[in-house]
Structure formats: structure tokens, C-alpha cells
Amino acid sequence: MLLADLVIQAARRDATSTAVIGPDGTWTYGELDALANRLARALERRGVTAGDRVGLWLEKSGRGVAAMQACLRLGAVYVPLDPLSPAPRIAGILGDCEMRCVVTTEARRAALAAAGAPPELAVLHVDTDWDEVQRQSADSSPPPARGPDDLAYILYTSGSTGRPKGVCISHRNALAFVEWAAGAIAASASDRFANHAPFHFDLSVLDLYVAFLAGGAVALVPEGLSYTPRRLVEFIQSHRISVWYSVPSALALMMEEGALDAAAAPTLRTILFAGEPFPVKPLRRLRRGFPDARLFNLYGPTETNVCTFYEVTTLADDRSAPVPIGRACSGDEVWAVRADGERAGPGEEGELLVAGPTVMLGYWGQPPQQGPYATGDIVRADDDGEYTYVGRRDHMVKIRGHRVELGDIEAALLQHPDIREVAVAVRGVGIDARLHAFVVVAPPAELSLLGLKRHCAERLPRYMILDDFTPIAALPRTGNGKVDRLALARLAAASSPPPKEQP
């Protein structure tokens, strides 16, 4: 089975059932299937064939979902792009993976051209070319010869050099997780999934493909609603959502400012969260608010999607320890390795390694992934084999549910003509974490936070924009001349506001 088969099979079972609810309308499985075929024909007219990369630079919509399916039906590789990222960053990604075509709007295409995108890049405009799409045949054509280990999509993540890295995911990689998740939550055709995560974020894989595997419906949360708690709760109510998956910070806001509980959302039967640690106090509140729902803490970097899980049943009132990330899932094997290279035993800390079907093919343009994937996350196992996340071993952090390489932000800030040196640290913890830059300014220049935010916004995704900065005469250094990250962390911690108390 390939990812493309899920919608096709669901349409054959029941073409009239709802597949996608988006800002551009509601699409049945029959309609989604036909639109995917029409878009595939339009992409073929632009020279797209098996193995080609196709960028999707769009707002969330049913058309965007159909474009993904169209790429898969051609044996092409779709690359979902952050609709909020600036055009120069997107143009860099287009060049990095040598895109054949990009599906976008006429206005976004103009921005790409101004940012230096290759002039020979083929474009399918979902606005001005829509009449052409509708004229294409809705009939399916024989799929190209593709296998489960062929590349299905590429997700770009933060990179330490300032260049995003393309994580290459095969059909087998994705389906190993999708099939496990569908079984774990007992997904069915009566379920309604909410798609809170943007398409370029790996959380969206569960929302879309578990729904398609089960023949259920997925309601796309518009970008503008992502962190508006009251409207998100209303979204759950109006669409009768039964399965919700998001980062913990979104759930915490919905409880705090949107009065989210079983009374407000009686159809919610399963709540999943991933992307960042969930502090115990708000998680306890979630458990109390949904006494009958199943709660899952899912863990895994983009390179493995989800490789461990922990089902939260009860939380003792006096519990203060972090919630475990649990044990292996999706057919994977996980274990921790100490700094000396030996396997960590119960109670010992070590870096988590993952081997199995969800581990990526590799990074685009780099050698294939060989052997287990080293996550860079430090974990500790208990006597029962349940793992708990401890922290990172490098400069990568989790901010607002996104994995961020601090070097990526530093590289962007160093492009500012008035900045000589810069180092970025995290202020606060968990869902209160913020990005704080320590900046050595070339005199007599003076910088403003608004100016630095604008500088970042022209080069980085929104979630990587600075929250604050501190001018500093010189960066603290270790004895060997490297930036003293521990000293920076202490400086950042000293400026941290106290965390919000959760009931």
C-alpha cells in the first residue's frame, strides 16, 4: 500500500462521505478523489513526472490536500511549505531540492520571482489556473511503478547553518506510523479529526492520513485560528470533533482562555499532543476536564515522526515529575546510549536512538540514513522501560511546538549590518519558553526590538522570530574561545518572568 491509496480506497467504499472540511468548502471522498485526478493532469501538463519534487506554498485548504494527493498519484514528491515564511526562505528551499513545479497563488509566485526563484520553475496557480484544472479529466490513470520505499514527501526543518534541512519520508515511513496510530486510537469512519498543525509540520500527518485510512472526516483549522483559544473551542463544537492533536501550548491556552473541558467539547473522545513537554499542572487539569477521554503523549523528531507514546490515565495530585514519553511504537525500537557509548540502564541518562520503519530515508542532498537515528534528546528509562525526556544534548530547542536550531536564528541575525556577534538562548521553560538574543552591536548603531523582529520576519518562519534581545559588550566565552552557552542560559534565566500558575 502507498499513501495515495488511502483516499482512493475510501472513495471506493463510500464516495458520498465527508473527507475534508476546509475554508474553501466541504469535500466528499468522491469529490476529493476527482479533484486529485484533475490536479494530477494539470501537473502532468507542466512536466511533472515520478520522482519530481512539487512545492505546495498555500494556505490550508481542501485544494491543498488534493494537491498532495495529486503529487502522490503521479509518483511525485510533495514538499509542503510554510505559508507564513518569507519568500527568500521559500526560494532557497525550492532551489535546494530542485523543484520541478510549485503550486501556489499568482501573488505568491510574484514574490518568489522577486526573491530569486528559478525562472524555469513551472507553476500551477490555484487561483488564476483553476478553470484549467476543472477542465481536466477526473478519471484515474494507471499509477507509475512506485514502491513503499520510494520518497513520498519532504518536510523542511531548522538547520544550524541557516539553511533548512529537508527530511525525506517514504511511503513506508509514513504508513508505519499512520497504521499504528489508527489502531491505537481505534479510528473509524464516524470520527472527525481536527487538523490544527500546518501541513509542513509533521503533526499533520496523523490528522490527514489516519482520517483517510479510517474513512473519517478531517476539519482544517484555519491558520488565523491556531492560537485563538475561544474560537478553537467553538471550532471543536461546530465540527463535532472527536480526535484532537496539537502541541501542548495550544491545549493549555484553550483550557485557560477558552474553558475547554468535556462540557464544552462533549464529542472529544481522544486528545493527542506532541512537539514539546506538557507541564504537569495543565495536563492534570486536562485529565480532570476530560475524565472519559483517552489522552496520549506522543514523541518523535520529524526524522521519525512518532516513535514512542505514553497513554495518560491518571495523574496523582502530588505528582511533579515530567510526564513520560513512554515506550516504542509504530514498529520501532528505541534505546538510550550513555556518553561512553554503552547502553543506558534503568535510571541512567543517555541519548535516545531509534531504529525501525519510521526512520527517514535521510536528508535531501545528503547521504542516506544508515543505522539507527540519533535523536539528540537525552532520556532516562525507569524499571518498566518507560522513557522520560530530560533535555537536548545540542543547541536545538523546542519553541511553540517547533524544533528550532538556534544557529539558524543566529545566522539570520548576523546578516544585519549593525550586528557583530550574536548568540540566541531560550528564556523560560516548556510552554513559557521564549527566544532571547544577546547581541554585540557595531557602534554607534542602536537596535530596536521591532527592527530586529522585522529583520527576522524577512528571513525566518514566524515561530523563529525573536521575543526579546539584550545588547551586550561581548559574548561570554569558555577557556577555548567558544561561546559559553551555560553562561548565556544563566543570563536568559535571570530575565525570565515567573511561570504562570495553573490550577
Secondary structure per residue as TSV (DSSP state, phi and psi in degrees):
chain	resnum	aa	ss	phi	psi
A	1	M	-	360.0	144.0
A	2	L	-	-117.6	164.8
A	3	L	T	-58.3	-35.5
A	4	A	H	-62.8	-24.0
A	5	D	H	-71.7	-21.9
A	6	L	H	-64.6	-48.7
A	7	V	H	-69.4	-39.9
A	8	I	H	-59.1	-46.6
A	9	Q	H	-68.6	-38.0
A	10	A	H	-64.5	-38.8
A	11	A	H	-65.8	-35.2
A	12	R	H	-69.3	-34.9
A	13	R	H	-71.0	-44.0
A	14	D	-	-158.6	94.8
A	15	A	T	-69.5	-18.6
A	16	T	T	-91.5	-10.3
A	17	S	S	-76.3	151.8
A	18	T	E	-71.7	132.2
A	19	A	E	-105.0	-53.3
A	20	V	E	-135.0	134.1
A	21	I	E	-115.7	114.8
A	22	G	E	-134.6	178.8
A	23	P	T	-65.6	-17.1
A	24	D	T	-100.0	16.1
A	25	G	E	120.4	-178.2
A	26	T	E	-107.2	133.5
A	27	W	E	-121.4	127.6
A	28	T	E	-78.2	169.9
A	29	Y	H	-63.6	-36.3
A	30	G	H	-64.2	-41.6
A	31	E	H	-68.9	-40.9
A	32	L	H	-64.4	-40.4
A	33	D	H	-61.9	-46.1
A	34	A	H	-66.3	-42.4
A	35	L	H	-65.1	-38.7
A	36	A	H	-60.5	-39.6
A	37	N	H	-65.7	-42.9
A	38	R	H	-63.1	-43.7
A	39	L	H	-65.6	-36.1
A	40	A	H	-61.3	-41.7
A	41	R	H	-64.7	-40.3
A	42	A	H	-65.1	-37.6
A	43	L	H	-68.5	-38.0
A	44	E	H	-59.1	-39.5
A	45	R	H	-63.1	-21.1
A	46	R	T	-98.0	12.0
A	47	G	T	90.7	9.5
A	48	V	-	-76.6	128.0
A	49	T	-	-132.2	179.7
A	50	A	T	-55.8	134.2
A	51	G	T	90.1	-16.1
A	52	D	-	-69.4	150.0
A	53	R	E	-95.0	134.8
A	54	V	E	-125.3	119.1
A	55	G	E	-82.8	140.8
A	56	L	E	-118.2	96.9
A	57	W	-	-108.0	84.2
A	58	L	-	-141.9	157.0
A	59	E	-	-70.8	159.3
A	60	K	S	-59.9	133.9
A	61	S	-	-168.8	164.5
A	62	G	H	-62.7	-34.7
A	63	R	H	-62.9	-38.1
A	64	G	H	-64.5	-40.8
A	65	V	H	-63.2	-43.4
A	66	A	H	-63.8	-34.3
A	67	A	H	-64.8	-38.9
A	68	M	H	-58.3	-47.7
A	69	Q	H	-64.5	-35.6
A	70	A	H	-63.0	-43.4
A	71	C	H	-60.3	-46.6
A	72	L	H	-61.8	-36.7
A	73	R	H	-69.5	-23.9
A	74	L	T	-88.6	-2.2
A	75	G	T	75.3	11.5
A	76	A	-	-83.6	173.6
A	77	V	E	-114.1	120.8
A	78	Y	E	-92.6	145.7
A	79	V	E	-126.8	94.7
A	80	P	E	-70.0	132.4
A	81	L	-	-115.8	142.6
A	82	D	-	-62.5	115.4
A	83	P	T	-65.7	-15.8
A	84	L	T	-98.0	-2.6
A	85	S	S	-75.8	147.8
A	86	P	-	-68.3	153.4
A	87	A	H	-57.6	-38.8
A	88	P	H	-60.7	-36.9
A	89	R	H	-68.2	-41.4
A	90	I	H	-64.9	-41.9
A	91	A	H	-60.2	-36.8
A	92	G	H	-63.8	-40.0
A	93	I	H	-67.1	-41.8
A	94	L	H	-57.3	-42.4
A	95	G	H	-71.7	-35.5
A	96	D	H	-61.5	-45.9
A	97	C	T	-103.0	17.3
A	98	E	T	51.0	61.2
A	99	M	-	-61.1	140.1
A	100	R	S	-82.6	-36.7
A	101	C	E	-153.3	155.1
A	102	V	E	-130.0	135.5
A	103	V	E	-100.0	118.3
A	104	T	E	-160.3	-164.6
A	105	T	-	-105.3	164.8
A	106	E	H	-61.7	-39.4
A	107	A	H	-65.7	-41.7
A	108	R	H	-67.9	-36.2
A	109	R	H	-62.2	-39.1
A	110	A	H	-63.2	-39.6
A	111	A	H	-65.2	-37.7
A	112	L	H	-64.4	-42.6
A	113	A	H	-61.1	-41.5
A	114	A	H	-66.9	-26.8
A	115	A	T	-87.9	0.6
A	116	G	T	95.0	21.7
A	117	A	-	-63.9	149.7
A	118	P	-	-55.9	130.0
A	119	P	T	-65.9	-23.5
A	120	E	T	-82.3	-1.4
A	121	L	-	-62.2	125.6
A	122	A	E	-74.3	148.3
A	123	V	E	-134.2	135.2
A	124	L	E	-115.4	111.9
A	125	H	E	-86.6	125.2
A	126	V	T	-79.0	-5.3
A	127	D	T	-103.0	-66.0
A	128	T	T	-76.0	-20.4
A	129	D	T	-98.1	9.6
A	130	W	H	-67.3	-34.6
A	131	D	H	-62.4	-38.2
A	132	E	H	-62.4	-42.9
A	133	V	H	-59.5	-44.8
A	134	Q	H	-65.6	-22.5
A	135	R	H	-81.9	-11.6
A	136	Q	S	-73.7	159.3
A	137	S	-	-68.1	138.6
A	138	A	-	-91.4	-1.1
A	139	D	S	-75.7	147.6
A	140	S	-	-78.1	158.1
A	141	S	-	-124.7	160.9
A	142	P	-	-56.9	129.3
A	143	P	-	-69.8	151.8
A	144	P	-	-67.7	161.7
A	145	A	S	-73.1	100.4
A	146	R	-	-130.0	153.9
A	147	G	-	-122.6	171.0
A	148	P	T	-63.2	-22.1
A	149	D	T	-92.9	3.6
A	150	D	S	-76.9	155.5
A	151	L	E	-68.9	133.3
A	152	A	E	-107.0	-46.9
A	153	Y	E	-153.6	162.4
A	154	I	E	-125.0	129.0
A	155	L	E	-112.1	124.8
A	156	Y	E	-91.3	131.9
A	157	T	E	-120.8	171.9
A	158	S	-	-64.4	143.2
A	159	G	-	-125.7	147.9
A	160	S	T	-68.7	-22.2
A	161	T	T	-88.2	-0.7
A	162	G	S	93.1	-4.6
A	163	R	S	-108.2	126.5
A	164	P	-	-61.0	152.4
A	165	K	E	-108.7	136.0
A	166	G	E	-92.3	113.1
A	167	V	E	-86.0	119.2
A	168	C	E	-94.4	118.2
A	169	I	E	-115.5	128.2
A	170	S	E	-88.0	170.0
A	171	H	H	-59.6	-42.3
A	172	R	H	-63.0	-43.3
A	173	N	H	-54.8	-51.2
A	174	A	H	-68.5	-45.0
A	175	L	H	-68.2	-29.4
A	176	A	H	-59.3	-42.5
A	177	F	H	-74.6	-45.4
A	178	V	H	-59.1	-45.4
A	179	E	H	-67.8	-38.4
A	180	W	H	-63.5	-47.5
A	181	A	H	-62.3	-41.1
A	182	A	H	-60.4	-40.1
A	183	G	H	-71.5	-40.1
A	184	A	H	-63.0	-37.7
A	185	I	T	-101.2	4.3
A	186	A	T	54.2	52.1
A	187	A	-	-64.1	143.2
A	188	S	-	-141.2	171.7
A	189	A	T	-66.3	-17.6
A	190	S	T	-85.0	-7.3
A	191	D	-	-75.9	149.2
A	192	R	E	-122.4	115.5
A	193	F	E	-94.1	145.7
A	194	A	E	-101.9	131.5
A	195	N	E	-99.9	93.2
A	196	H	-	-85.3	-38.9
A	197	A	S	-73.8	146.2
A	198	P	-	-65.4	159.4
A	199	F	T	-64.8	-23.9
A	200	H	T	-84.6	0.9
A	201	F	S	-103.6	134.6
A	202	D	T	-66.8	-14.8
A	203	L	T	-61.6	-27.8
A	204	S	H	-67.4	-18.6
A	205	V	H	-61.3	-42.6
A	206	L	I	-64.8	-48.6
A	207	D	I	-54.3	-49.3
A	208	L	I	-76.6	-55.8
A	209	Y	I	-82.2	-27.7
A	210	V	I	-68.4	-38.8
A	211	A	H	-60.9	-44.9
A	212	F	H	-67.7	-38.2
A	213	L	H	-61.8	-39.8
A	214	A	H	-84.9	-13.3
A	215	G	T	78.5	19.9
A	216	G	-	-87.2	-175.0
A	217	A	E	-107.2	149.4
A	218	V	E	-125.6	126.5
A	219	A	E	-101.7	122.1
A	220	L	E	-83.1	120.2
A	221	V	-	-76.4	118.7
A	222	P	-	-58.9	148.7
A	223	E	G	-53.4	-39.7
A	224	G	G	-68.2	-14.3
A	225	L	G	-96.7	-5.6
A	226	S	T	-53.6	-37.7
A	227	Y	T	-128.1	39.4
A	228	T	-	-113.0	91.4
A	229	P	H	-56.1	-44.4
A	230	R	H	-65.4	-40.2
A	231	R	H	-71.2	-30.2
A	232	L	H	-66.3	-41.3
A	233	V	H	-64.2	-40.1
A	234	E	H	-63.1	-35.8
A	235	F	H	-62.2	-44.8
A	236	I	H	-60.2	-42.6
A	237	Q	H	-65.4	-49.7
A	238	S	H	-69.0	-31.1
A	239	H	H	-98.9	2.7
A	240	R	T	53.0	50.3
A	241	I	-	-66.8	133.7
A	242	S	-	-108.5	-24.3
A	243	V	E	-128.1	122.2
A	244	W	E	-119.7	136.8
A	245	Y	E	-139.8	121.9
A	246	S	E	-159.8	179.4
A	247	V	-	-75.2	152.5
A	248	P	H	-58.1	-33.9
A	249	S	H	-61.2	-34.7
A	250	A	H	-67.6	-43.0
A	251	L	H	-64.5	-40.0
A	252	A	H	-62.1	-42.0
A	253	L	H	-64.8	-40.0
A	254	M	H	-65.3	-34.9
A	255	M	H	-72.7	-43.0
A	256	E	H	-72.5	-41.7
A	257	E	H	-115.6	-9.3
A	258	G	H	-116.5	4.2
A	259	A	-	55.5	41.5
A	260	L	-	-72.7	122.6
A	261	D	S	-162.7	-177.9
A	262	A	T	-63.4	-28.9
A	263	A	T	-69.9	-37.0
A	264	A	T	-79.2	-27.6
A	265	A	-	-134.1	70.9
A	266	P	T	-69.0	-17.4
A	267	T	T	-84.9	-11.9
A	268	L	-	-71.0	117.2
A	269	R	-	-110.4	-21.8
A	270	T	E	-139.3	130.0
A	271	I	E	-125.0	122.4
A	272	L	E	-117.8	148.5
A	273	F	E	-146.2	150.5
A	274	A	-	-164.7	175.2
A	275	G	S	100.5	-22.6
A	276	E	S	-165.6	158.3
A	277	P	-	-63.4	144.3
A	278	F	-	-102.1	109.8
A	279	P	-	-54.8	146.6
A	280	V	H	-65.3	-39.4
A	281	K	H	-62.4	-51.8
A	282	P	H	-66.7	-29.6
A	283	L	H	-67.2	-38.4
A	284	R	H	-62.1	-38.8
A	285	R	H	-64.4	-39.8
A	286	L	H	-63.2	-42.5
A	287	R	H	-62.2	-42.0
A	288	R	H	-67.4	-37.6
A	289	G	H	-71.7	-24.4
A	290	F	-	-129.1	71.4
A	291	P	T	-63.7	-24.3
A	292	D	T	-104.6	-6.2
A	293	A	S	-83.7	156.0
A	294	R	E	-90.8	133.2
A	295	L	E	-116.7	130.7
A	296	F	E	-125.5	128.5
A	297	N	E	-96.3	112.8
A	298	L	E	-104.5	144.1
A	299	Y	E	-134.4	144.6
A	300	G	-	161.2	137.2
A	301	P	-	-71.0	166.4
A	302	T	T	-54.1	-33.4
A	303	E	T	-65.8	-15.0
A	304	T	T	-129.9	3.5
A	305	N	S	52.3	-110.7
A	306	V	-	-114.6	123.9
A	307	C	-	-119.6	-13.6
A	308	T	E	-138.1	158.6
A	309	F	E	-147.1	156.9
A	310	Y	E	-142.7	121.9
A	311	E	E	-89.0	121.5
A	312	V	E	-84.9	113.5
A	313	T	-	-100.1	-72.4
A	314	T	-	-121.7	151.7
A	315	L	-	-128.6	116.5
A	316	A	-	-64.9	144.9
A	317	D	T	-60.4	-28.5
A	318	D	T	-94.1	5.7
A	319	R	-	-74.6	127.9
A	320	S	-	-122.5	-10.0
A	321	A	S	-69.1	151.9
A	322	P	-	-59.3	151.3
A	323	V	-	-72.7	131.2
A	324	P	-	-62.6	154.6
A	325	I	-	-89.0	-6.6
A	326	G	B	86.3	-141.3
A	327	R	E	-124.8	172.1
A	328	A	E	-62.9	149.7
A	329	C	-	-144.9	-175.6
A	330	S	T	59.7	20.7
A	331	G	T	81.2	6.0
A	332	D	-	-84.9	164.6
A	333	E	E	-119.1	135.5
A	334	V	E	-129.3	147.0
A	335	W	E	-158.0	163.6
A	336	A	E	-112.6	143.5
A	337	V	E	-121.9	128.4
A	338	R	-	-69.5	171.2
A	339	A	T	-61.3	-25.7
A	340	D	T	-85.3	4.4
A	341	G	S	89.7	-6.7
A	342	E	S	-87.4	153.4
A	343	R	B	-66.1	131.7
A	344	A	-	-75.7	138.4
A	345	G	-	-94.3	178.7
A	346	P	T	-54.3	133.3
A	347	G	T	84.9	-10.7
A	348	E	-	-95.8	147.8
A	349	E	E	-92.2	146.5
A	350	G	E	-166.2	167.8
A	351	E	E	-78.9	134.7
A	352	L	E	-79.1	129.2
A	353	L	E	-112.7	147.7
A	354	V	E	-130.7	132.7
A	355	A	E	-132.7	144.0
A	356	G	S	141.9	-170.8
A	357	P	T	-69.9	-19.4
A	358	T	T	-87.2	-10.1
A	359	V	S	-67.9	129.4
A	360	M	-	-53.1	162.5
A	361	L	S	-69.5	-30.5
A	362	G	E	147.4	-175.5
A	363	Y	E	-91.7	141.5
A	364	W	T	-58.1	132.4
A	365	G	T	80.2	3.1
A	366	Q	S	-120.5	165.7
A	367	P	-	-57.6	150.8
A	368	P	B	-58.6	151.5
A	369	Q	-	-64.5	126.7
A	370	Q	-	-118.8	130.0
A	371	G	S	73.8	-167.7
A	372	P	S	-65.7	153.1
A	373	Y	E	-93.0	125.3
A	374	A	E	-87.4	115.4
A	375	T	E	-75.3	-23.2
A	376	G	E	81.2	-1.4
A	377	D	E	-94.9	133.4
A	378	I	E	-91.9	129.0
A	379	V	E	-132.0	170.2
A	380	R	E	-141.4	133.2
A	381	A	E	-100.4	147.4
A	382	D	-	-94.3	-175.5
A	383	D	T	-65.4	-20.9
A	384	D	T	-92.9	2.7
A	385	G	S	83.2	12.9
A	386	E	-	-86.9	128.5
A	387	Y	E	-92.9	146.2
A	388	T	E	-122.3	133.8
A	389	Y	E	-72.8	133.0
A	390	V	E	-108.4	-44.3
A	391	G	E	168.5	-171.0
A	392	R	E	-100.9	153.1
A	393	R	S	-98.4	-2.7
A	394	D	S	-128.6	-155.7
A	395	H	S	-98.5	15.4
A	396	M	E	-86.9	141.2
A	397	V	E	-134.0	167.6
A	398	K	E	-109.9	120.8
A	399	I	E	-127.9	124.3
A	400	R	T	51.4	35.5
A	401	G	T	85.1	-4.9
A	402	H	E	-104.6	142.3
A	403	R	E	-80.9	125.3
A	404	V	E	-127.9	128.8
A	405	E	E	-89.7	117.4
A	406	L	H	-59.3	-30.6
A	407	G	H	-63.2	-27.7
A	408	D	H	-64.1	-44.7
A	409	I	H	-68.8	-41.9
A	410	E	H	-61.3	-39.9
A	411	A	H	-63.1	-38.7
A	412	A	H	-67.9	-42.1
A	413	L	H	-66.4	-33.0
A	414	L	T	-68.9	-11.8
A	415	Q	T	-77.0	-10.3
A	416	H	S	-71.6	129.4
A	417	P	T	-64.4	-20.6
A	418	D	T	-99.6	5.2
A	419	I	E	-106.6	123.4
A	420	R	E	-88.1	-47.0
A	421	E	E	-141.1	154.6
A	422	V	E	-155.4	147.5
A	423	A	E	-142.1	138.4
A	424	V	E	-111.2	135.9
A	425	A	E	-129.6	169.5
A	426	V	E	-102.9	130.6
A	427	R	E	-107.3	126.9
A	428	G	S	88.9	174.9
A	429	V	-	-132.9	159.6
A	430	G	G	57.5	-134.0
A	431	I	G	-73.9	-7.5
A	432	D	G	-96.0	4.9
A	433	A	-	-65.9	139.8
A	434	R	E	-136.4	155.6
A	435	L	E	-94.4	124.7
A	436	H	E	-126.0	124.6
A	437	A	E	-102.4	138.3
A	438	F	E	-106.6	118.9
A	439	V	E	-121.3	128.8
A	440	V	E	-95.4	115.2
A	441	V	E	-97.3	139.8
A	442	A	-	-75.3	115.3
A	443	P	T	-66.6	151.0
A	444	P	T	-94.2	20.6
A	445	A	-	-62.8	150.5
A	446	E	-	-127.7	140.5
A	447	L	-	-111.7	151.2
A	448	S	-	-118.9	152.9
A	449	L	H	-62.3	-40.6
A	450	L	H	-61.4	-41.9
A	451	G	H	-64.3	-40.6
A	452	L	H	-68.9	-37.1
A	453	K	H	-62.5	-41.8
A	454	R	H	-65.2	-40.5
A	455	H	H	-59.6	-44.5
A	456	C	H	-66.0	-40.6
A	457	A	H	-62.7	-25.5
A	458	E	T	-79.8	-9.6
A	459	R	T	-130.3	-18.5
A	460	L	S	-130.2	157.3
A	461	P	-	-62.6	159.0
A	462	R	G	-58.9	-38.5
A	463	Y	G	-70.4	-9.1
A	464	M	G	-103.6	7.0
A	465	I	S	-76.6	138.9
A	466	L	-	-55.8	147.4
A	467	D	S	-97.0	-28.4
A	468	D	E	-164.4	167.3
A	469	F	E	-150.0	160.2
A	470	T	E	-132.0	120.9
A	471	P	E	-67.0	139.6
A	472	I	-	-141.7	142.6
A	473	A	S	-66.5	-38.1
A	474	A	S	-156.9	146.9
A	475	L	-	-73.3	139.9
A	476	P	-	-65.3	140.4
A	477	R	B	-124.8	150.9
A	478	T	-	-83.4	178.1
A	479	G	T	-61.0	-27.5
A	480	N	T	-95.3	12.6
A	481	G	S	89.8	-2.9
A	482	K	-	-78.6	156.1
A	483	V	B	-61.2	130.8
A	484	D	-	-82.0	93.3
A	485	R	H	-66.7	-32.3
A	486	L	H	-64.9	-40.9
A	487	A	H	-65.1	-39.8
A	488	L	H	-63.5	-41.1
A	489	A	H	-61.0	-38.7
A	490	R	H	-66.3	-40.0
A	491	L	H	-63.7	-42.1
A	492	A	H	-65.7	-41.7
A	493	A	H	-63.6	-35.5
A	494	A	H	-64.7	-25.1
A	495	S	T	-97.4	4.2
A	496	S	-	-76.7	134.2
A	497	P	-	-71.9	156.6
A	498	P	-	-63.7	143.1
A	499	P	-	-64.5	150.6
A	500	K	-	-66.3	138.8
A	501	E	-	-80.8	132.7
A	502	Q	-	-107.3	138.4
A	503	P	-	-67.1	360.0
